């Protein structure tokens, strides 16, 4: 019992201790390398002590935030082009395989900045970026499959993309999937699962998540809240791989 308490106490601290602040280190990490490293860490955890397991989770946290930091750095430049309607350089970078440029181009088509507004073209570029592992694009394309914006509505694709984005620490995907679970939309209704996902998003500073947690707590039993927190800890200890 004591060991279980230590796992629950240590892992959230090391995984989410720095989430509310922006990461200082910028680096590039491909989705393939991230997956390979994650597999290696999971294997190493099998015979680890509680402290070792916490350190492994911390290492994974650092990897996904290095990747997101690099995405944010690249996106800053491309986003300014998207807002100003500079489509030519965005298109050129996208055709060269720059996932952040693809994401920005998809947003430009959505708002009609420098191009004629086109939801299908917007979704096409977002899907390309998501397929390359871009975190924000994965969360957004999941939302589009859920609403049918620029693509045929597909609940399975929606949830699959949310889960991929959550594995990379996306608070947007956590919020989207939590909402689905709370309403029984695209998935069976599960308020414990919704609560656990809102906890994850709250840890990353999402104010809306805190509001949803307070609302759910009013209709949940004490046992349900305990169950939701267990799901939350399970998610953290599985490298964000068992979160919904």
C-alpha positions as a Markdown table, in Angstrom:
| # | Residue | x | y | z |
|---|---|---|---|---|
| 1 | Unk | 0.0 | 0.0 | 0.0 |
| 2 | Unk | 2.9 | 2.3 | 0.9 |
| 3 | Unk | 4.6 | 1.6 | -2.5 |
| 4 | Unk | 1.4 | 2.4 | -4.4 |
| 5 | Unk | 1.1 | 5.7 | -2.5 |
| 6 | Unk | 4.7 | 6.6 | -3.4 |
| 7 | Unk | 4.0 | 5.9 | -7.1 |
| 8 | Unk | 0.9 | 8.1 | -7.0 |
| 9 | Unk | 2.7 | 10.9 | -5.1 |
| 10 | Unk | 5.9 | 11.0 | -7.2 |
| 11 | Unk | 4.8 | 10.4 | -10.8 |
| 12 | Unk | 2.4 | 13.4 | -11.1 |
| 13 | Unk | 5.1 | 15.7 | -9.7 |
| 14 | Unk | 7.8 | 14.7 | -12.1 |
| 15 | Unk | 5.6 | 14.5 | -15.1 |
| 16 | Unk | 3.6 | 17.7 | -14.7 |
| 17 | Unk | 5.8 | 19.7 | -12.4 |
| 18 | Unk | 6.9 | 22.1 | -15.1 |
| 19 | Unk | 3.9 | 21.8 | -17.4 |
| 20 | Unk | 2.4 | 25.2 | -16.5 |
| 21 | Unk | 5.6 | 26.9 | -17.7 |
| 22 | Unk | 7.1 | 26.9 | -21.2 |
| 23 | Unk | 10.1 | 24.5 | -21.7 |
| 24 | Unk | 13.5 | 26.2 | -21.9 |
| 25 | Unk | 15.1 | 23.6 | -24.2 |
| 26 | Unk | 14.3 | 23.5 | -27.8 |
| 27 | Unk | 15.0 | 20.5 | -29.9 |
| 28 | Unk | 13.8 | 18.3 | -32.7 |
| 29 | Unk | 12.3 | 14.9 | -32.0 |
| 30 | Unk | 10.6 | 12.9 | -34.8 |
| 31 | Unk | 7.5 | 10.9 | -34.0 |
| 32 | Unk | 9.4 | 7.7 | -34.8 |
| 33 | Unk | 12.2 | 8.5 | -32.3 |
| 34 | Unk | 9.7 | 9.5 | -29.7 |
| 35 | Unk | 7.8 | 6.1 | -30.1 |
| 36 | Unk | 11.1 | 4.2 | -30.1 |
| 37 | Unk | 12.3 | 5.9 | -27.0 |
| 38 | Unk | 9.0 | 5.4 | -25.3 |
| 39 | Unk | 9.1 | 1.7 | -26.0 |
| 40 | Unk | 12.6 | 1.5 | -24.5 |
| 41 | Unk | 11.6 | 3.4 | -21.4 |
| 42 | Unk | 8.5 | 1.2 | -20.9 |
| 43 | Unk | 10.8 | -1.9 | -21.1 |
| 44 | Unk | 13.2 | -0.4 | -18.6 |
| 45 | Unk | 10.4 | 0.3 | -16.2 |
| 46 | Unk | 9.4 | -3.4 | -15.8 |
| 47 | Unk | 11.9 | -4.1 | -13.1 |
| 48 | Unk | 12.5 | -0.6 | -11.8 |
| 49 | Unk | 12.1 | 0.8 | -8.3 |
| 50 | Unk | 9.4 | 3.5 | -7.6 |
| 51 | Unk | 12.0 | 6.2 | -7.8 |
| 52 | Unk | 13.4 | 4.8 | -11.1 |
| 53 | Unk | 9.9 | 4.7 | -12.6 |
| 54 | Unk | 9.4 | 8.3 | -11.6 |
| 55 | Unk | 12.7 | 9.2 | -13.4 |
| 56 | Unk | 11.6 | 7.3 | -16.5 |
| 57 | Unk | 8.4 | 9.2 | -16.6 |
| 58 | Unk | 10.3 | 12.5 | -16.2 |
| 59 | Unk | 12.5 | 11.5 | -19.1 |
| 60 | Unk | 9.5 | 11.0 | -21.3 |
| 61 | Unk | 8.0 | 14.3 | -20.2 |
| 62 | Unk | 11.2 | 16.0 | -21.3 |
| 63 | Unk | 11.1 | 14.3 | -24.7 |
| 64 | Unk | 7.6 | 15.3 | -25.5 |
| 65 | Unk | 8.1 | 18.9 | -24.4 |
| 66 | Unk | 11.3 | 19.3 | -26.4 |
| 67 | Unk | 9.2 | 18.2 | -29.4 |
| 68 | Unk | 6.4 | 20.6 | -28.6 |
| 69 | Unk | 8.9 | 23.4 | -28.0 |
| 70 | Unk | 10.3 | 22.9 | -31.4 |
| 71 | Unk | 6.9 | 22.9 | -32.9 |
| 72 | Unk | 6.0 | 26.2 | -31.2 |
| 73 | Unk | 9.3 | 27.8 | -32.4 |
| 74 | Unk | 8.6 | 26.8 | -36.0 |
| 75 | Unk | 5.0 | 27.7 | -35.8 |
| 76 | Unk | 5.6 | 31.3 | -34.6 |
| 77 | Unk | 7.2 | 32.2 | -38.0 |
| 78 | Unk | 4.6 | 30.4 | -40.0 |
| 79 | Unk | 1.7 | 31.7 | -38.0 |
| 80 | Unk | 2.7 | 35.3 | -38.7 |
| 81 | Unk | 2.7 | 34.4 | -42.5 |
| 82 | Unk | -0.7 | 32.8 | -42.1 |
| 83 | Unk | -2.2 | 35.9 | -40.4 |
| 84 | Unk | -0.8 | 38.3 | -42.9 |
| 85 | Unk | -1.9 | 36.1 | -45.8 |
| 86 | Unk | 1.7 | 35.3 | -47.1 |
| 87 | Unk | 0.7 | 32.1 | -48.8 |
| 88 | Unk | 3.6 | 31.6 | -51.2 |
| 89 | Unk | 6.3 | 30.9 | -48.6 |
| 90 | Unk | 3.8 | 28.8 | -46.6 |
| 91 | Unk | 3.0 | 26.6 | -49.6 |
| 92 | Unk | 6.6 | 26.3 | -50.5 |
| 93 | Unk | 7.6 | 25.1 | -47.0 |
| 94 | Unk | 4.6 | 22.8 | -46.8 |
| 95 | Unk | 5.5 | 21.1 | -50.1 |
| 96 | Unk | 9.0 | 20.6 | -48.7 |
| 97 | Unk | 7.4 | 18.6 | -45.8 |
| 98 | Unk | 7.4 | 21.2 | -43.0 |
| 99 | Unk | 4.6 | 20.1 | -40.7 |
| 100 | Unk | 4.3 | 23.4 | -38.9 |
| 101 | Unk | 3.9 | 25.2 | -42.3 |
| 102 | Unk | 1.2 | 22.7 | -43.2 |
| 103 | Unk | -0.6 | 23.4 | -40.0 |
| 104 | Unk | -0.4 | 27.2 | -40.6 |
| 105 | Unk | -1.5 | 26.8 | -44.2 |
| 106 | Unk | -4.5 | 24.8 | -43.0 |
| 107 | Unk | -5.5 | 27.6 | -40.7 |
| 108 | Unk | -5.1 | 30.2 | -43.5 |
| 109 | Unk | -7.5 | 28.2 | -45.6 |
| 110 | Unk | -9.9 | 28.0 | -42.7 |
| 111 | Unk | -10.0 | 31.8 | -42.1 |
| 112 | Unk | -9.5 | 32.7 | -45.8 |
| 113 | Unk | -6.3 | 34.6 | -45.2 |
| 114 | Unk | -4.6 | 35.2 | -48.5 |
| 115 | Unk | -6.7 | 32.5 | -50.1 |
| 116 | Unk | -10.3 | 31.8 | -50.7 |
| 117 | Unk | -11.8 | 30.2 | -47.6 |
| 118 | Unk | -11.9 | 26.4 | -48.2 |
| 119 | Unk | -12.7 | 24.0 | -45.4 |
| 120 | Unk | -11.7 | 20.9 | -47.4 |
| 121 | Unk | -8.4 | 22.4 | -48.4 |
| 122 | Unk | -7.8 | 23.5 | -44.8 |
| 123 | Unk | -8.5 | 20.0 | -43.5 |
| 124 | Unk | -6.3 | 18.4 | -46.2 |
| 125 | Unk | -3.2 | 20.3 | -44.9 |
| 126 | Unk | -4.0 | 19.8 | -41.3 |
| 127 | Unk | -4.3 | 16.1 | -41.9 |
| 128 | Unk | -0.9 | 16.1 | -43.6 |
| 129 | Unk | 0.6 | 17.8 | -40.6 |
| 130 | Unk | -1.1 | 15.5 | -38.2 |
| 131 | Unk | 0.1 | 12.4 | -40.0 |
| 132 | Unk | 3.7 | 13.8 | -39.6 |
| 133 | Unk | 3.1 | 13.9 | -35.9 |
| 134 | Unk | 2.3 | 17.6 | -35.4 |
| 135 | Unk | 0.7 | 17.8 | -31.9 |
| 136 | Unk | -1.7 | 20.7 | -32.5 |
| 137 | Unk | -2.7 | 19.4 | -35.9 |
| 138 | Unk | -3.6 | 16.0 | -34.4 |
| 139 | Unk | -5.9 | 17.6 | -31.8 |
| 140 | Unk | -7.5 | 19.8 | -34.5 |
| 141 | Unk | -8.0 | 17.1 | -37.0 |
| 142 | Unk | -9.6 | 15.0 | -34.3 |
| 143 | Unk | -12.1 | 17.8 | -33.7 |
| 144 | Unk | -12.8 | 18.0 | -37.4 |
| 145 | Unk | -13.6 | 14.3 | -37.7 |
| 146 | Unk | -15.9 | 14.8 | -34.8 |
| 147 | Unk | -17.7 | 17.8 | -36.4 |
| 148 | Unk | -17.4 | 16.8 | -40.0 |
| 149 | Unk | -15.7 | 20.1 | -40.9 |
| 150 | Unk | -13.9 | 19.6 | -44.3 |
| 151 | Unk | -14.0 | 15.9 | -43.9 |
| 152 | Unk | -16.6 | 13.1 | -43.6 |
| 153 | Unk | -17.6 | 12.7 | -40.0 |
| 154 | Unk | -15.9 | 9.7 | -38.4 |
| 155 | Unk | -16.1 | 9.1 | -34.6 |
| 156 | Unk | -13.4 | 6.4 | -34.6 |
| 157 | Unk | -10.9 | 8.7 | -36.4 |
| 158 | Unk | -11.9 | 11.5 | -34.0 |
| 159 | Unk | -11.1 | 9.5 | -30.9 |
| 160 | Unk | -7.9 | 8.0 | -32.4 |
| 161 | Unk | -6.5 | 11.4 | -33.2 |
| 162 | Unk | -7.3 | 12.7 | -29.8 |
| 163 | Unk | -5.5 | 9.9 | -28.2 |
| 164 | Unk | -2.4 | 10.4 | -30.4 |
| 165 | Unk | -2.3 | 14.0 | -29.5 |
| 166 | Unk | -2.7 | 13.3 | -25.8 |
| 167 | Unk | 0.3 | 11.0 | -25.9 |
| 168 | Unk | 2.2 | 14.1 | -26.9 |
| 169 | Unk | 0.8 | 16.1 | -24.1 |
| 170 | Unk | -1.9 | 18.1 | -25.9 |
| 171 | Unk | -4.2 | 19.9 | -23.4 |
| 172 | Unk | -6.6 | 20.7 | -26.3 |
| 173 | Unk | -7.1 | 17.0 | -27.1 |
| 174 | Unk | -7.5 | 16.3 | -23.4 |
| 175 | Unk | -10.3 | 18.9 | -23.2 |
| 176 | Unk | -12.0 | 17.6 | -26.4 |
| 177 | Unk | -12.0 | 14.0 | -25.3 |
| 178 | Unk | -13.1 | 14.9 | -21.8 |
| 179 | Unk | -16.1 | 16.7 | -23.2 |
| 180 | Unk | -16.9 | 13.7 | -25.3 |
| 181 | Unk | -16.8 | 11.4 | -22.3 |
| 182 | Unk | -18.9 | 13.8 | -20.2 |
| 183 | Unk | -21.6 | 13.9 | -22.8 |
| 184 | Unk | -21.4 | 10.4 | -24.2 |
| 185 | Unk | -20.5 | 11.9 | -27.6 |
| 186 | Unk | -18.6 | 9.6 | -30.0 |
| 187 | Unk | -17.8 | 7.4 | -26.9 |
| 188 | Unk | -19.8 | 5.8 | -24.1 |
| 189 | Unk | -20.5 | 8.3 | -21.4 |
| 190 | Unk | -17.9 | 8.0 | -18.6 |
| 191 | Unk | -17.8 | 10.9 | -16.2 |
| 192 | Unk | -14.8 | 9.3 | -14.3 |
| 193 | Unk | -12.8 | 9.3 | -17.5 |
| 194 | Unk | -13.9 | 12.8 | -18.3 |
| 195 | Unk | -12.9 | 14.0 | -14.8 |
| 196 | Unk | -9.4 | 12.4 | -15.1 |
| 197 | Unk | -8.8 | 14.1 | -18.5 |
| 198 | Unk | -9.9 | 17.4 | -17.1 |
| 199 | Unk | -7.4 | 16.9 | -14.3 |
| 200 | Unk | -4.6 | 16.5 | -16.9 |
| 201 | Unk | -5.7 | 19.6 | -18.8 |
| 202 | Unk | -6.0 | 21.6 | -15.5 |
| 203 | Unk | -2.4 | 20.6 | -14.7 |
| 204 | Unk | -1.4 | 22.4 | -17.8 |
| 205 | Unk | -3.1 | 25.6 | -16.8 |
| 206 | Unk | -6.4 | 25.3 | -18.7 |
| 207 | Unk | -8.9 | 27.4 | -16.8 |
| 208 | Unk | -11.8 | 25.8 | -18.5 |
| 209 | Unk | -10.7 | 22.4 | -17.2 |
| 210 | Unk | -11.0 | 23.6 | -13.6 |
| 211 | Unk | -14.5 | 24.8 | -14.3 |
| 212 | Unk | -15.5 | 21.5 | -15.7 |
| 213 | Unk | -14.0 | 19.6 | -12.8 |
| 214 | Unk | -16.0 | 21.7 | -10.3 |
| 215 | Unk | -19.2 | 21.0 | -12.3 |
| 216 | Unk | -18.6 | 17.3 | -12.5 |
| 217 | Unk | -17.7 | 17.1 | -8.8 |
| 218 | Unk | -21.2 | 18.3 | -7.9 |
| 219 | Unk | -22.8 | 15.2 | -9.6 |
| 220 | Unk | -20.2 | 12.6 | -8.8 |
| 221 | Unk | -20.1 | 10.4 | -5.7 |
| 222 | Unk | -17.0 | 10.2 | -3.5 |
| 223 | Unk | -16.2 | 6.7 | -5.0 |
| 224 | Unk | -16.5 | 8.0 | -8.5 |
| 225 | Unk | -14.0 | 10.8 | -7.8 |
| 226 | Unk | -11.6 | 8.4 | -6.3 |
| 227 | Unk | -12.0 | 6.2 | -9.4 |
| 228 | Unk | -11.3 | 9.2 | -11.6 |
| 229 | Unk | -8.1 | 10.1 | -9.7 |
| 230 | Unk | -7.0 | 6.5 | -10.1 |
| 231 | Unk | -7.5 | 6.8 | -13.9 |
| 232 | Unk | -5.5 | 10.1 | -13.8 |
| 233 | Unk | -2.5 | 8.4 | -12.1 |
| 234 | Unk | -2.7 | 5.4 | -14.5 |
| 235 | Unk | -2.5 | 7.8 | -17.4 |
| 236 | Unk | 0.6 | 9.6 | -16.0 |
| 237 | Unk | 2.4 | 6.3 | -15.2 |
| 238 | Unk | 1.7 | 5.0 | -18.7 |
| 239 | Unk | 3.5 | 7.9 | -20.4 |
| 240 | Unk | 0.1 | 9.5 | -21.3 |
| 241 | Unk | -0.7 | 6.3 | -23.2 |
| 242 | Unk | -3.7 | 5.1 | -21.2 |
| 243 | Unk | -5.7 | 8.2 | -20.9 |
| 244 | Unk | -9.0 | 7.5 | -22.6 |
